[in-house]
Amino acid sequence: MDWGRQILPRGRIPEDRAADAAKLGPVDYLFMPNLITALPDLFNWAKEHNIALDQRQQALFAGLLAKYDEWLERLNFTAIKEPREFVVKHFCDSLAPLLEFDFKPAANLLDLGSGGGLPGIPLGIMLPHLPVTLLEATQKKVKMLAEIIAALAFGNIRVIQGRAEELAHNPGMRATFDLVTARAFGDWPMLLELALPFLRVGGRLLAYQGPAIVDKLKEHDQQLEQLGGSLKSLHAYTLPFDFGERILVELEKIKVTPAQFPRKLAAIKRG
């Protein structure tokens, strides 16, 4: 199989990771920036949770790590630089919905505030039938995402530059998505107001959160109802290597969001 041009390592593989790295199989070290040393952590995690990755998916994750390693030299799109922490917190966490959620009925997915393309790109790799739209406001991040999509020839992933509070009023995007994902979004009431208008009735919001979200859900249940949403389920999971407890919040859109939402960002911030 032709895996393309070899990318040489910038640094030596740590001795304690060399044995795992040697098991990469079809990837065969063809992409070798520093982040690649932790790729076995993703493969092992997937195997432990009965998530099957074929050769193409393995190669795409390797290529994605290679592109991220290149862009980390130019753009600070994440504070996480250590390979194992990067793979666990960005890749394993992004794929956590595969453990609990059935994506088959979904016709499309919007990754809100996509940043570095997480979780949208990892989910797009695992679900090649699912059209994924990455929505990001920052021009430099959009440039990075567009380059990654082109370099890895993703046929089911696209990136759009824009602000959610504006595009949610665009008839071509409002109430058109079956799924919206949001990760590393700390302001819960803001997330609700920005995300729910993009969903069609019957669609789901998958929000990646920490344990503190349980109290926030109680505080903002009236807002959720006003925006047309309802709590469907909470899925707790633990990241490997003691990288923390996480909760996947699944919300369902049960009625149309009132036309005035989302408001302008300044108004949202005022509450």
Helices and strands as residue ranges (DSSP letters): H 15-21, G 25-27, G 34-38, H 39-48, H 55-72, H 83-86, I 87-92, H 93-95, G 96-99, E 109-112, H 120-126, E 132-136, H 139-151, E 157-161, H 164-167, E 177-182, H 188-195, G 196-198, E 199-209, H 213-219, H 221-226, E 229-238, G 240-242, E 245-253, H 265-270
